[in-house]
Amino acid sequence: MAPAEAGAAIPETPPPLGDLEQAVLQAPPMTGLEYLTADVLSQWWQDLDSLVRREIGNHAGGTHGYLRECNPQWRFVGRVTFHLAENKRDPQYPFAFLATFANGLTPQGKVRHEPLGRALQQYAGEQNRSAMLALLLPISKAAEASALIRRLVDSGEIYHPLMWSPREAYDFLQAIPLFESSGLIVRVPDWWNSRKPPRPRVSVKINAKNPASIGVDAMLQFSVGMSLEGELLSPEEAAQLLEASGGLIPLRGKWVEVDREN
């Protein structure tokens, strides 16, 4: 990738002659096809390369700023993403974790994610050392404050897909603000909202015929109900939640948070 700093020298990208010759051979029938040659495509390539390098050189944000202006998805390129997904096929380890890095955009303009372990191969060599350090810096920052990430880094597990228990997934979800402040991108199931996680609610109803005059006897006659997203839970479901030690609990096909401290 060309230098990202504004005003930095941007090297020329030579035409891929082999690919251009192949493009000429695969060109569909059309008027003027006899004029299409690898030399013509090479000249177009050089003209386009010169134009883009000139525009990048004049852009205050450098290469990355120019690319982000062309496509906002470029802001993710070169960054690490932590993915947490459900794995419904395994009841013991119902979550899956994967760390990826964005290696560019697809022809459709979507971010192209690759396993983080592949970055070690791509950036192998002294000449790519600075790129590797920049890629891993957010992970190092997160590891300083998160015991979970520190364990994954020290063991090398962060470079591999992992199967997680509900407790491991819950610890990960709780640390999302820390990960994001370290410069990492986090992708989690759409049912999780760190500001308003799915939690059961307890309601107490006093069984008084006349609400205007509630005495001691009336206050002793009450009923307790537990609901989830406005739906009343059965006694068996309520008992399941009360017996839980905390964290994520499967309930009615969803994962809900049980927080005994709040």
Buried (B, 14 or more C-beta within 10 A) or exposed (E): EBBBEBEEEBEEEEBEEEEBBEEBEEEEEEEEEEEEEBEEBBEEBBEEBEEBBEEBBEBEBBBBBBBBEEEEBBBBBBBBBBBBBBBEEEEEBBBBBBBBBBBBBEEEEEBBBBBBBEBEEBBEEEEEEEBBEEBBEBBEBBBEEBEBBBEBBEEEEBBBEBEBBBEBBBBBBBBBEBBBEBEBBBEBEEEBEEEEBBBBEEEEEEEBEEEEEEEEEBEEEEEEEBEBEEEEBEEEBBEBBEEBEEBBBEBEEEBBBBEEEE
